[in-house]
Amino acid sequence: MEIPKVSIIMSVYNGANYIEETLKSIFDQEYKNFELIIIDDASTDNTVEIINKFKDQRVILKKNTENKRLAYNLNVAISLATGKYIARIDADDICWKDRLTKQVNSLEINPKLLIVGGYAKQFGDARKLMKYPLTHEEIKAGLLFENCLCHPAVMYRNKPEVIQYNPEFKASQDYELWTRLIWSEKFANISDVILNYRVHKKQTKFLLHKEQNSGARYARLFMLNKVYAEATQEEKELFLLSCNTHIAKTVEQMRDLAELYNKILDANSSDKVFESYTLRKFINKQYFKNYYVSLQANFIPLKILVGFVGASYIASNFIPSGKAFLFYVKQFSKIR
C-alpha cells in the first residue's frame, strides 16, 4: 500500500443519517493518495455498520467505548496520522471532488503555511456562501471578531507537537486553537468552494449553544488582550456585544463602541500587533455591520457613522447598498 500523503480525520457520533454521503464524497476525490482515520465516539446507532460497508483499505476505524467528544478524538486521530498533511472533515459535510488536490497544491507551493482553509456552501436548513479572509494578516485581524476558517474544510501540516486541540473546550475548539497558533504560524484560505457545509438542528452549534458561545468568548477576549490589554470589564463586554452584529445597539452604545474601537486602533498603532490598514478595515466593517442592524431597531444618526468610518467609507459601502440607503431615508422621513 502506498504511503499516504494526506490523512483525513473525522470524529463521528451517531452520524448514520449523513455519513454515507460524506464517505462517498471522500472516496470520490480526484486525489487518491490518502488514508481516512475515523474515530467513532461510542455511537449508539448503526454508524459503524455503515462505515464497514466501505471495503477500502485506506480506512482506519477506532471505536471509543465511551463518549470522549471532538477535541479529544481529533487529538487521537492526529496521533495516528501518517500523512504529510492532515485534512479535517465532519461526518455530515460533503467534499468537492478537487478539494484535496487544491489544498495539497497550496501547501506544496507555500512551505511556510501551516494551515489552509477555503470557502464552503451551506446546504440543508440554510443556504449561504461561506467566504473567509484569504491572507494571513487578514485572518489574524478577523479572528479578533469571529472564527475565520471553516473547521471541516481545513488542511494542515502533520505537526502534532503544534496542532493540539484543548479538550477543555466542548465547542469552538478550532477557534481557540487558531487564536493560539496565529502568532507563530502562517494561515491562508483559498478563494474556492471546497466543501458543502450541512446545516441541521443536531449540529454542535445548536446542541451545545452555550458552550459554543463560551468558547468564542474566550477566543475573542484572548485576541483583544493581545492588542488592548488595558480594556476594562465594561469595555470587554461591549466588545463582545459588538461581535454579535445581530443585536441592535443603542445610540449611546454606538458612541461608546466608536470610542472603544479607537482605543484599540491607538493601542495597535503603538504595539503593531496587527497590520494597521488591515485592522482598520476589519474594524470599519464591524462597526458598519453594527450600525446597519441597529438602524433597523433605532434611529441612529448618520453623523455617528460618519464620525467613525469617514465619508469615503460610506460612499463606497453604504450608498451603493440600495436597501440600506433607502431604509435610512425612510427612517429619516418619519421624524421630519
Phi, psi and omega in degrees: 000136181293139177294123185290142175271333181237134171251116177269128184242139183216137170248135182222139173224118181049057183257023187300331184293331189232343193294331180297317179295321178297314181297321178299321180292331178286312181289346178268005179298142176289336175270120191255346187275075181216162167242153181240113180258117181244126174255110176274121189269056178061050179298148178251000175258201183263032179304311183298320179298321179294317179300317183291345175294335181272101182276076182232126184292350179280352182273128174242112183251125175241128183251124175281147175271346175215159184288122184250344179077168194299308186302313179301312183297320179293322177296321177296315180298319178298321180293336180269345187292135178248352182286160175292327181236153179238127179248132177271149172203143173263161189280008178232006182256168184235123177280138169288152188302327184261013183303303183299319180302311183294320183284322175299314179301318181297317180287328178291321181286330184241082186296344179278346180287135171266319187228137173227130177247201179188179179284159177219155176246126176288147172211172185094244183274004179209157178226109182199141172275120182266100180258148184226158174303148188263316187269164181301313183293326176292318178297318181298313179293321181295328180296343175299329186248329185199167176289125187252016174223142175277110190305311180288000180251008183269155169228137179221163179291149181282086179231079184297338178285345181254312184266100175223122178283149180271111183295346179291342180264117178282339178211166183060027179299324182291316180301315179298319180296314180300319182292337175282319189272339188299339183277341183237348184235163182259136181240157173200157169237144174266147186271045177231146173285125182235357185211141166263119187259111184282132176249123179206167190285352179260012177288159180303319185295341176263316182287327180241051184300316181297315180293325178298314180294322180296317179294319178295321178301314180300314183296318181294318179292328176298316179292318179299320181296331179295325185255330184219073184292343183275002183303134175284168178298322178296320178292322178298317180293321177294319178299314179298321177297322181291337178290335176267089186284357179276349180264124180291141179252153177280171176302316181296319179294322178294322176293316179296324180293319177300318179295317179295313180299323177294324177296320178296316179296319179295317179298321180291326179296335179273315187264345179054045177292318178241160168299127187302313182297317183293317179298316180299320180299316182287324178292318176301316180298318181293319179294319179298317178301314179297320181295313184297315179293321179294328180296333179293329184255331183227158173271104180262116182307136181299332182296335177294317178293314180300319183297334181262307186271340180091155183296324182295324178294318179296318181299325183267345184238325187270305184298318178296340177277092187305319181298314181293317183294314181294325178296317181295316179299320179296316179295321181295320182294334182292332184258006179286000000 
